[in-house]
Amino acid sequence: MPRVGRVLLPNDPDHIVQRGHNRQVVFIEDADFERYLADLRELKDAFGVKVYAYCLMTNHVHLLLAPDDSLGGLSQLMKTLAARTTRYRNRLEGRSGTVWESRYKSSIVQSDTYLLACSRYIELNPVRAFMVAEAGDYPWSSYALRIDAAPEQNWLDEDPCFKALGVTAEERRHRYADFVRQAVPSEELGLIRAAIQRGQLTGTNRFVDEVERIAGVRIERRKQGRPKIE
């Protein structure tokens, strides 16, 4: 299947996955993870991009980001973040060359239906990989920051779906923690995984139709005939 051009919409969240070149390890020591997160925290403000969730694995990263009206900020953030990580790793290892795959994968996420589900998918990555028993046990995802960090230390942006979980911050954290502990439906897992792998959209067929209308391009190949209304 031909590769689809990247589609971005202002203020709409994007699930992004960037892998190490040839799946090479990118993060080894704690300092490697800490440096990447410090850069992400700095650059999100510089380029006007909201960070809703993240998870740094040893050889790839998952990010849930939302650009502002300018759109270009998200691409610039990813470009600058990748360049900083490459310079850092090359300096440590006394080498030259690329660290990341040339093109990161991305999927626009339907906010009202799949935004919290996508956050959960990202933060449960280490659990699915059998690295930890619970999301809160892994230090390099947004879960611990979201649930356990003091307000002045939490630099995540609160997405509208997370805000809708409760009136108070404590209520929102409690309900989100319950949500993450629930069994994830296999259909949800499959949809999110397939969307990011194929560069498609994370949402219902109706959402896909609407985004394609706005963007003016066909983003997903589907079977002949109208899709079932969801």
C-alpha positions as CSV (number, residue, x, y, z in Angstrom):
1,M,0.0,0.0,0.0
2,P,1.4,3.4,-0.9
3,R,2.4,5.6,2.1
4,V,-0.1,8.3,2.9
5,G,1.1,11.8,3.3
6,R,1.0,13.0,6.9
7,V,-2.2,14.8,7.8
8,L,-2.4,17.3,10.7
9,L,-5.3,19.3,12.0
10,P,-5.1,22.3,14.4
11,N,-5.6,21.4,18.0
12,D,-6.4,17.7,17.2
13,P,-4.3,15.2,19.2
14,D,-1.8,12.9,17.4
15,H,-0.5,9.6,18.6
16,I,3.1,9.5,17.5
17,V,5.6,6.6,17.6
18,Q,9.3,7.1,16.8
19,R,11.6,4.1,16.8
20,G,15.4,3.8,17.0
21,H,17.1,3.2,13.6
22,N,17.0,-0.6,13.0
23,R,15.4,-0.8,16.4
24,Q,18.6,0.2,18.1
25,V,18.5,1.1,21.8
26,V,18.1,4.8,22.4
27,F,17.7,5.0,26.1
28,I,20.1,3.1,28.4
29,E,20.8,5.1,31.6
30,D,18.4,7.1,33.7
31,A,20.1,10.2,32.4
32,D,19.1,9.4,28.8
33,F,15.4,9.3,29.7
34,E,15.7,12.4,31.9
35,R,17.4,14.4,29.1
36,Y,14.7,13.5,26.6
37,L,11.9,14.5,28.9
38,A,13.6,17.7,29.8
39,D,13.9,18.5,26.1
40,L,10.2,17.6,25.5
41,R,9.1,19.8,28.4
42,E,11.1,22.7,27.0
43,L,10.2,22.3,23.4
44,K,6.4,21.9,23.9
45,D,6.2,25.4,25.1
46,A,8.6,26.8,22.5
47,F,6.6,25.3,19.6
48,G,3.1,25.6,21.0
49,V,2.4,21.9,21.4
50,K,0.4,20.3,24.2
51,V,1.7,17.0,25.7
52,Y,-1.2,14.7,26.9
53,A,0.7,11.5,27.4
54,Y,4.1,9.8,26.7
55,C,6.0,6.6,27.3
56,L,9.7,6.2,26.7
57,M,10.7,2.6,26.0
58,T,14.4,1.5,25.4
59,N,14.2,1.7,21.6
60,H,11.1,3.8,20.9
61,V,8.8,6.5,22.2
62,H,5.0,7.0,22.3
63,L,3.8,10.5,22.4
64,L,0.2,12.0,22.5
65,L,0.6,15.6,21.2
66,A,-1.7,18.3,20.1
67,P,-0.5,21.2,17.8
68,D,-1.9,24.7,18.1
69,D,-3.4,26.6,15.1
70,S,-0.1,26.9,13.4
71,L,0.3,23.1,12.9
72,G,4.0,23.5,12.0
73,G,5.0,23.4,15.6
74,L,4.4,19.7,16.0
75,S,6.7,18.8,13.1
76,Q,9.3,21.3,14.3
77,L,9.2,19.8,17.8
78,M,9.7,16.3,16.6
79,K,12.6,17.4,14.3
80,T,14.3,19.3,17.1
81,L,13.7,16.6,19.6
82,A,15.2,14.0,17.3
83,A,18.2,16.1,16.5
84,R,19.0,16.8,20.1
85,T,18.8,13.1,21.0
86,T,21.0,12.2,18.0
87,R,23.7,14.7,19.0
88,Y,23.5,13.5,22.6
89,R,23.9,9.8,21.8
90,N,26.6,10.3,19.2
91,R,28.6,12.4,21.6
92,L,28.3,9.7,24.3
93,E,29.3,6.9,22.0
94,G,31.9,8.8,20.0
95,R,30.1,8.1,16.7
96,S,28.2,9.8,13.9
97,G,25.0,8.8,12.1
98,T,21.3,8.6,12.7
99,V,19.7,7.4,15.9
100,W,16.0,7.4,14.8
101,E,14.1,6.0,11.8
102,S,13.7,8.6,9.1
103,R,10.0,9.0,9.5
104,Y,8.0,8.8,12.7
105,K,4.5,7.3,12.6
106,S,1.4,9.3,13.5
107,S,-2.3,8.9,13.9
108,I,-4.9,11.7,14.5
109,V,-7.0,10.7,17.5
110,Q,-10.8,11.2,17.8
111,S,-10.9,13.2,21.1
112,D,-14.3,12.4,22.4
113,T,-14.1,8.7,21.8
114,Y,-10.5,7.6,21.9
115,L,-8.4,10.2,23.6
116,L,-8.4,8.6,27.1
117,A,-8.2,5.2,25.5
118,C,-5.0,6.3,23.6
119,S,-3.5,7.7,26.8
120,R,-4.2,4.4,28.5
121,Y,-2.7,2.5,25.6
122,I,0.5,4.5,25.7
123,E,0.9,4.3,29.5
124,L,0.3,0.6,29.6
125,N,3.1,-0.1,27.1
126,P,5.5,-1.3,29.8
127,V,2.8,-3.6,31.3
128,R,2.1,-5.2,27.9
129,A,5.9,-5.7,27.5
130,F,6.0,-7.5,30.9
131,M,8.5,-4.9,32.2
132,V,6.3,-3.9,35.2
133,A,3.2,-5.2,36.8
134,E,1.3,-1.9,36.9
135,A,1.5,1.4,35.0
136,G,2.6,3.3,38.1
137,D,5.7,1.1,38.5
138,Y,7.3,2.5,35.4
139,P,9.1,5.8,35.9
140,W,9.4,6.9,32.2
141,S,5.7,7.3,31.3
142,S,3.3,10.1,32.0
143,Y,1.2,7.9,34.3
144,A,3.3,8.6,37.4
145,L,3.4,12.3,36.6
146,R,-0.3,12.4,36.0
147,I,-1.3,10.4,39.1
148,D,1.4,10.9,41.7
149,A,3.3,14.2,41.0
150,A,2.7,17.3,43.0
151,P,0.8,20.0,41.1
152,E,3.9,22.2,40.7
153,Q,5.9,19.2,39.3
154,N,3.2,18.0,36.8
155,W,4.0,19.6,33.4
156,L,1.5,17.5,31.4
157,D,-1.3,19.4,29.6
158,E,-4.7,18.3,30.7
159,D,-6.8,17.2,27.8
160,P,-10.5,18.0,27.8
161,C,-11.5,14.3,28.3
162,F,-9.3,14.0,31.4
163,K,-10.7,17.3,32.7
164,A,-14.3,15.9,32.3
165,L,-13.5,13.0,34.7
166,G,-14.2,15.1,37.8
167,V,-14.5,18.5,39.4
168,T,-11.3,18.3,41.4
169,A,-7.8,17.1,40.5
170,E,-8.0,14.3,43.1
171,E,-11.3,13.1,41.6
172,R,-9.9,13.1,38.1
173,R,-6.7,11.2,39.1
174,H,-8.8,8.6,41.0
175,R,-11.2,8.0,38.1
176,Y,-8.4,7.8,35.5
177,A,-6.5,5.3,37.7
178,D,-9.6,3.2,37.8
179,F,-9.9,3.5,34.0
180,V,-6.3,2.3,33.5
181,R,-6.9,-0.7,35.8
182,Q,-9.9,-1.9,33.8
183,A,-9.4,-4.7,31.2
184,V,-8.7,-3.1,27.8
185,P,-11.2,-4.3,25.1
186,S,-9.4,-6.3,22.4
187,E,-11.2,-4.2,19.7
188,E,-9.9,-1.0,21.2
189,L,-6.3,-2.3,21.4
190,G,-6.5,-3.6,17.9
191,L,-7.8,-0.3,16.5
192,I,-5.2,1.9,18.2
193,R,-2.4,-0.5,17.2
194,A,-3.5,-0.8,13.6
195,A,-4.0,3.0,13.2
196,I,-0.5,3.9,14.3
197,Q,1.1,1.1,12.3
198,R,-0.7,2.1,9.1
199,G,-0.7,5.8,9.6
200,Q,-4.5,6.0,9.7
201,L,-6.9,7.6,12.0
202,T,-7.8,6.5,15.5
203,G,-11.6,6.9,15.5
204,T,-14.9,5.8,14.2
205,N,-15.8,5.6,10.5
206,R,-17.8,8.8,10.8
207,F,-14.7,10.5,12.2
208,V,-12.6,9.2,9.3
209,D,-15.1,10.6,6.8
210,E,-15.1,14.0,8.5
211,V,-11.3,14.3,8.6
212,E,-11.0,13.2,5.0
213,R,-13.6,15.9,4.1
214,I,-11.6,18.6,5.9
215,A,-8.2,17.4,4.6
216,G,-9.5,16.9,1.1
217,V,-7.7,13.6,0.7
218,R,-8.4,9.9,1.2
219,I,-6.5,8.8,4.3
220,E,-7.8,5.2,4.7
221,R,-8.5,2.5,2.2
222,R,-11.8,0.8,3.0
223,K,-13.9,-1.8,1.4
224,Q,-16.4,-0.8,-1.3
225,G,-19.7,0.6,-0.1
226,R,-20.5,3.0,2.7
227,P,-19.1,2.0,6.1
228,K,-21.4,1.1,8.9
229,I,-22.5,4.1,10.9
230,E,-21.1,4.0,14.4
